[in-house]
Amino acid sequence: MTAVIDKKKCNGCGLCALYCPLDVIYMEDGIGHVVYPDECWHCGACRQECAKGAVRFEFGAMMLAV
């Protein structure tokens, strides 16, 4: 899973970055960016704090061990 910030919905308040316990989100030009997606614990703190619903989690390609 990867945290994704919808730049059209983001109002630049910075709460997602403030509440992220691992600091994987940073603000640039008033928009949140997920900088270290592999470090994200998917705790949902960023999504919970976002009043605009700009943060979501997406499933990427799955890797299978063979």
Backbone as XML, in Angstrom:
<?xml version="1.0"?>
<chain id="A" units="angstrom">
  <residue number="1" name="MET">
    <atom name="N" x="0.834" y="-1.183" z="0.000"/>
    <atom name="CA" x="0.000" y="0.000" z="0.000"/>
    <atom name="C" x="0.877" y="1.244" z="0.000"/>
  </residue>
  <residue number="2" name="THR">
    <atom name="N" x="0.382" y="2.265" z="-0.605"/>
    <atom name="CA" x="1.108" y="3.530" z="-0.664"/>
    <atom name="C" x="0.159" y="4.667" z="-0.334"/>
  </residue>
  <residue number="3" name="ALA">
    <atom name="N" x="0.615" y="5.601" z="0.499"/>
    <atom name="CA" x="-0.157" y="6.806" z="0.781"/>
    <atom name="C" x="-0.057" y="7.731" z="-0.427"/>
  </residue>
  <residue number="4" name="VAL">
    <atom name="N" x="-1.195" y="8.285" z="-0.825"/>
    <atom name="CA" x="-1.251" y="9.184" z="-1.975"/>
    <atom name="C" x="-2.016" y="10.432" z="-1.554"/>
  </residue>
  <residue number="5" name="ILE">
    <atom name="N" x="-1.518" y="11.596" z="-1.939"/>
    <atom name="CA" x="-2.187" y="12.858" z="-1.635"/>
    <atom name="C" x="-2.745" y="13.434" z="-2.925"/>
  </residue>
  <residue number="6" name="ASP">
    <atom name="N" x="-4.052" y="13.638" z="-2.951"/>
    <atom name="CA" x="-4.730" y="14.223" z="-4.109"/>
    <atom name="C" x="-4.461" y="15.726" z="-4.092"/>
  </residue>
  <residue number="7" name="LYS">
    <atom name="N" x="-3.649" y="16.172" z="-5.018"/>
    <atom name="CA" x="-3.224" y="17.569" z="-5.041"/>
    <atom name="C" x="-4.374" y="18.535" z="-5.352"/>
  </residue>
  <residue number="8" name="LYS">
    <atom name="N" x="-5.442" y="18.040" z="-5.974"/>
    <atom name="CA" x="-6.602" y="18.884" z="-6.251"/>
    <atom name="C" x="-7.432" y="19.123" z="-4.992"/>
  </residue>
  <residue number="9" name="LYS">
    <atom name="N" x="-7.424" y="18.161" z="-4.074"/>
    <atom name="CA" x="-8.188" y="18.298" z="-2.836"/>
    <atom name="C" x="-7.384" y="18.938" z="-1.709"/>
  </residue>
  <residue number="10" name="CYS">
    <atom name="N" x="-6.062" y="18.818" z="-1.763"/>
    <atom name="CA" x="-5.194" y="19.319" z="-0.683"/>
    <atom name="C" x="-5.314" y="20.839" z="-0.565"/>
  </residue>
  <residue number="11" name="ASN">
    <atom name="N" x="-5.573" y="21.310" z="0.662"/>
    <atom name="CA" x="-5.660" y="22.763" z="0.885"/>
    <atom name="C" x="-4.389" y="23.340" z="1.497"/>
  </residue>
  <residue number="12" name="GLY">
    <atom name="N" x="-3.373" y="22.495" z="1.682"/>
    <atom name="CA" x="-2.077" y="22.976" z="2.160"/>
    <atom name="C" x="-2.005" y="23.241" z="3.640"/>
  </residue>
  <residue number="13" name="CYS">
    <atom name="N" x="-2.922" y="22.687" z="4.428"/>
    <atom name="CA" x="-2.930" y="22.966" z="5.868"/>
    <atom name="C" x="-1.727" y="22.346" z="6.590"/>
  </residue>
  <residue number="14" name="GLY">
    <atom name="N" x="-1.178" y="21.257" z="6.040"/>
    <atom name="CA" x="0.012" y="20.631" z="6.622"/>
    <atom name="C" x="-0.248" y="19.662" z="7.760"/>
  </residue>
  <residue number="15" name="LEU">
    <atom name="N" x="-1.519" y="19.393" z="8.073"/>
    <atom name="CA" x="-1.814" y="18.487" z="9.185"/>
    <atom name="C" x="-1.339" y="17.067" z="8.899"/>
  </residue>
  <residue number="16" name="CYS">
    <atom name="N" x="-1.380" y="16.639" z="7.645"/>
    <atom name="CA" x="-0.913" y="15.292" z="7.308"/>
    <atom name="C" x="0.568" y="15.145" z="7.670"/>
  </residue>
  <residue number="17" name="ALA">
    <atom name="N" x="1.364" y="16.137" z="7.317"/>
    <atom name="CA" x="2.792" y="16.105" z="7.626"/>
    <atom name="C" x="3.038" y="16.233" z="9.124"/>
  </residue>
  <residue number="18" name="LEU">
    <atom name="N" x="2.256" y="17.055" z="9.780"/>
    <atom name="CA" x="2.419" y="17.271" z="11.215"/>
    <atom name="C" x="2.136" y="16.013" z="12.019"/>
  </residue>
  <residue number="19" name="TYR">
    <atom name="N" x="1.096" y="15.276" z="11.645"/>
    <atom name="CA" x="0.682" y="14.111" z="12.414"/>
    <atom name="C" x="1.326" y="12.803" z="11.969"/>
  </residue>
  <residue number="20" name="CYS">
    <atom name="N" x="2.061" y="12.804" z="10.882"/>
    <atom name="CA" x="2.738" y="11.580" z="10.437"/>
    <atom name="C" x="3.859" y="11.255" z="11.426"/>
  </residue>
  <residue number="21" name="PRO">
    <atom name="N" x="3.764" y="10.099" z="12.122"/>
    <atom name="CA" x="4.780" y="9.772" z="13.138"/>
    <atom name="C" x="6.151" y="9.450" z="12.555"/>
  </residue>
  <residue number="22" name="LEU">
    <atom name="N" x="6.223" y="9.185" z="11.259"/>
    <atom name="CA" x="7.494" y="8.819" z="10.633"/>
    <atom name="C" x="8.050" y="9.891" z="9.714"/>
  </residue>
  <residue number="23" name="ASP">
    <atom name="N" x="7.372" y="11.026" z="9.627"/>
    <atom name="CA" x="7.819" y="12.140" z="8.781"/>
    <atom name="C" x="8.041" y="11.735" z="7.326"/>
  </residue>
  <residue number="24" name="VAL">
    <atom name="N" x="7.136" y="10.924" z="6.777"/>
    <atom name="CA" x="7.261" y="10.544" z="5.373"/>
    <atom name="C" x="6.561" y="11.536" z="4.451"/>
  </residue>
  <residue number="25" name="ILE">
    <atom name="N" x="5.837" y="12.500" z="5.031"/>
    <atom name="CA" x="5.141" y="13.521" z="4.246"/>
    <atom name="C" x="5.787" y="14.879" z="4.516"/>
  </residue>
  <residue number="26" name="TYR">
    <atom name="N" x="5.993" y="15.650" z="3.468"/>
    <atom name="CA" x="6.476" y="17.014" z="3.645"/>
    <atom name="C" x="5.642" y="17.949" z="2.784"/>
  </residue>
  <residue number="27" name="MET">
    <atom name="N" x="5.690" y="19.208" z="3.136"/>
    <atom name="CA" x="4.932" y="20.221" z="2.417"/>
    <atom name="C" x="5.862" y="21.005" z="1.505"/>
  </residue>
  <residue number="28" name="GLU">
    <atom name="N" x="5.417" y="21.231" z="0.273"/>
    <atom name="CA" x="6.173" y="22.054" z="-0.668"/>
    <atom name="C" x="5.167" y="22.821" z="-1.519"/>
  </residue>
  <residue number="29" name="ASP">
    <atom name="N" x="5.335" y="24.120" z="-1.571"/>
    <atom name="CA" x="4.432" y="24.985" z="-2.340"/>
    <atom name="C" x="2.978" y="24.798" z="-1.932"/>
  </residue>
  <residue number="30" name="GLY">
    <atom name="N" x="2.750" y="24.551" z="-0.642"/>
    <atom name="CA" x="1.402" y="24.436" z="-0.124"/>
    <atom name="C" x="0.696" y="23.133" z="-0.449"/>
  </residue>
  <residue number="31" name="ILE">
    <atom name="N" x="1.457" y="22.116" z="-0.844"/>
    <atom name="CA" x="0.890" y="20.816" z="-1.187"/>
    <atom name="C" x="1.684" y="19.738" z="-0.450"/>
  </residue>
  <residue number="32" name="GLY">
    <atom name="N" x="0.968" y="18.742" z="0.072"/>
    <atom name="CA" x="1.633" y="17.630" z="0.737"/>
    <atom name="C" x="2.198" y="16.639" z="-0.264"/>
  </residue>
  <residue number="33" name="HIS">
    <atom name="N" x="3.371" y="16.099" z="0.052"/>
    <atom name="CA" x="4.041" y="15.114" z="-0.804"/>
    <atom name="C" x="4.506" y="13.950" z="0.056"/>
  </residue>
  <residue number="34" name="VAL">
    <atom name="N" x="4.287" y="12.724" z="-0.427"/>
    <atom name="CA" x="4.782" y="11.543" z="0.257"/>
    <atom name="C" x="6.197" y="11.305" z="-0.254"/>
  </residue>
  <residue number="35" name="VAL">
    <atom name="N" x="7.186" y="11.514" z="0.634"/>
    <atom name="CA" x="8.575" y="11.454" z="0.224"/>
    <atom name="C" x="9.163" y="10.050" z="0.343"/>
  </residue>
  <residue number="36" name="TYR">
    <atom name="N" x="8.840" y="9.369" z="1.406"/>
    <atom name="CA" x="9.406" y="8.047" z="1.656"/>
    <atom name="C" x="8.285" y="7.014" z="1.781"/>
  </residue>
  <residue number="37" name="PRO">
    <atom name="N" x="7.643" y="6.638" z="0.678"/>
    <atom name="CA" x="6.501" y="5.724" z="0.765"/>
    <atom name="C" x="6.851" y="4.365" z="1.373"/>
  </residue>
  <residue number="38" name="ASP">
    <atom name="N" x="8.079" y="3.909" z="1.184"/>
    <atom name="CA" x="8.481" y="2.612" z="1.738"/>
    <atom name="C" x="8.611" y="2.642" z="3.248"/>
  </residue>
  <residue number="39" name="GLU">
    <atom name="N" x="8.748" y="3.830" z="3.827"/>
    <atom name="CA" x="8.884" y="3.973" z="5.270"/>
    <atom name="C" x="7.534" y="4.103" z="5.978"/>
  </residue>
  <residue number="40" name="CYS">
    <atom name="N" x="6.472" y="4.281" z="5.205"/>
    <atom name="CA" x="5.136" y="4.495" z="5.770"/>
    <atom name="C" x="4.626" y="3.239" z="6.465"/>
  </residue>
  <residue number="41" name="TRP">
    <atom name="N" x="4.085" y="3.397" z="7.667"/>
    <atom name="CA" x="3.505" y="2.286" z="8.441"/>
    <atom name="C" x="2.032" y="2.071" z="8.109"/>
  </residue>
  <residue number="42" name="HIS">
    <atom name="N" x="1.438" y="2.965" z="7.332"/>
    <atom name="CA" x="0.016" y="2.909" z="6.978"/>
    <atom name="C" x="-0.871" y="2.988" z="8.218"/>
  </residue>
  <residue number="43" name="CYS">
    <atom name="N" x="-0.448" y="3.810" z="9.166"/>
    <atom name="CA" x="-1.195" y="3.950" z="10.423"/>
    <atom name="C" x="-2.490" y="4.743" z="10.223"/>
  </residue>
  <residue number="44" name="GLY">
    <atom name="N" x="-2.537" y="5.571" z="9.174"/>
    <atom name="CA" x="-3.742" y="6.334" z="8.871"/>
    <atom name="C" x="-3.850" y="7.671" z="9.571"/>
  </residue>
  <residue number="45" name="ALA">
    <atom name="N" x="-2.827" y="8.071" z="10.320"/>
    <atom name="CA" x="-2.881" y="9.359" z="11.026"/>
    <atom name="C" x="-3.052" y="10.515" z="10.047"/>
  </residue>
  <residue number="46" name="CYS">
    <atom name="N" x="-2.352" y="10.463" z="8.932"/>
    <atom name="CA" x="-2.444" y="11.532" z="7.929"/>
    <atom name="C" x="-3.849" y="11.605" z="7.353"/>
  </residue>
  <residue number="47" name="ARG">
    <atom name="N" x="-4.399" y="10.459" z="7.038"/>
    <atom name="CA" x="-5.747" y="10.407" z="6.460"/>
    <atom name="C" x="-6.808" y="10.877" z="7.449"/>
  </residue>
  <residue number="48" name="GLN">
    <atom name="N" x="-6.642" y="10.503" z="8.678"/>
    <atom name="CA" x="-7.601" y="10.886" z="9.719"/>
    <atom name="C" x="-7.601" y="12.390" z="9.953"/>
  </residue>
  <residue number="49" name="GLU">
    <atom name="N" x="-6.459" y="13.025" z="9.892"/>
    <atom name="CA" x="-6.356" y="14.461" z="10.164"/>
    <atom name="C" x="-6.749" y="15.331" z="8.974"/>
  </residue>
  <residue number="50" name="CYS">
    <atom name="N" x="-6.805" y="14.742" z="7.785"/>
    <atom name="CA" x="-7.104" y="15.537" z="6.594"/>
    <atom name="C" x="-8.603" y="15.824" z="6.494"/>
  </residue>
  <residue number="51" name="ALA">
    <atom name="N" x="-8.976" y="17.074" z="6.708"/>
    <atom name="CA" x="-10.382" y="17.483" z="6.666"/>
    <atom name="C" x="-10.942" y="17.482" z="5.236"/>
  </residue>
  <residue number="52" name="LYS">
    <atom name="N" x="-10.069" y="17.540" z="4.236"/>
    <atom name="CA" x="-10.495" y="17.604" z="2.837"/>
    <atom name="C" x="-10.556" y="16.230" z="2.175"/>
  </residue>
  <residue number="53" name="GLY">
    <atom name="N" x="-10.130" y="15.189" z="2.885"/>
    <atom name="CA" x="-10.145" y="13.850" z="2.295"/>
    <atom name="C" x="-9.151" y="13.680" z="1.162"/>
  </residue>
  <residue number="54" name="ALA">
    <atom name="N" x="-8.044" y="14.416" z="1.242"/>
    <atom name="CA" x="-7.050" y="14.388" z="0.171"/>
    <atom name="C" x="-6.086" y="13.213" z="0.284"/>
  </residue>
  <residue number="55" name="VAL">
    <atom name="N" x="-6.052" y="12.546" z="1.416"/>
    <atom name="CA" x="-5.110" y="11.440" z="1.612"/>
    <atom name="C" x="-5.849" y="10.115" z="1.485"/>
  </residue>
  <residue number="56" name="ARG">
    <atom name="N" x="-5.291" y="9.240" z="0.685"/>
    <atom name="CA" x="-5.857" y="7.898" z="0.548"/>
    <atom name="C" x="-4.703" y="6.895" z="0.462"/>
  </residue>
  <residue number="57" name="PHE">
    <atom name="N" x="-5.029" y="5.630" z="0.606"/>
    <atom name="CA" x="-4.045" y="4.571" z="0.462"/>
    <atom name="C" x="-4.412" y="3.745" z="-0.759"/>
  </residue>
  <residue number="58" name="GLU">
    <atom name="N" x="-3.418" y="3.469" z="-1.589"/>
    <atom name="CA" x="-3.633" y="2.678" z="-2.796"/>
    <atom name="C" x="-2.769" y="1.435" z="-2.744"/>
  </residue>
  <residue number="59" name="PHE">
    <atom name="N" x="-3.328" y="0.361" z="-3.256"/>
    <atom name="CA" x="-2.563" y="-0.871" z="-3.375"/>
    <atom name="C" x="-1.797" y="-0.828" z="-4.679"/>
  </residue>
  <residue number="60" name="GLY">
    <atom name="N" x="-0.519" y="-1.168" z="-4.602"/>
    <atom name="CA" x="0.310" y="-1.213" z="-5.798"/>
    <atom name="C" x="0.403" y="-2.641" z="-6.308"/>
  </residue>
  <residue number="61" name="ALA">
    <atom name="N" x="1.347" y="-2.876" z="-7.169"/>
    <atom name="CA" x="1.572" y="-4.228" z="-7.679"/>
    <atom name="C" x="2.079" y="-5.110" z="-6.550"/>
  </residue>
  <residue number="62" name="MET">
    <atom name="N" x="1.553" y="-6.304" z="-6.486"/>
    <atom name="CA" x="1.968" y="-7.230" z="-5.436"/>
    <atom name="C" x="3.162" y="-8.045" z="-5.919"/>
  </residue>
  <residue number="63" name="MET">
    <atom name="N" x="4.087" y="-8.281" z="-5.010"/>
    <atom name="CA" x="5.244" y="-9.110" z="-5.324"/>
    <atom name="C" x="5.045" y="-10.461" z="-4.665"/>
  </residue>
  <residue number="64" name="LEU">
    <atom name="N" x="5.259" y="-11.499" z="-5.412"/>
    <atom name="CA" x="5.111" y="-12.847" z="-4.889"/>
    <atom name="C" x="6.456" y="-13.547" z="-4.922"/>
  </residue>
  <residue number="65" name="ALA">
    <atom name="N" x="6.777" y="-14.230" z="-3.834"/>
    <atom name="CA" x="8.004" y="-15.011" z="-3.797"/>
    <atom name="C" x="7.753" y="-16.330" z="-4.517"/>
  </residue>
  <residue number="66" name="VAL">
    <atom name="N" x="8.692" y="-16.715" z="-5.358"/>
    <atom name="CA" x="8.558" y="-17.999" z="-6.056"/>
    <atom name="C" x="9.709" y="-18.902" z="-5.739"/>
  </residue>
</chain>
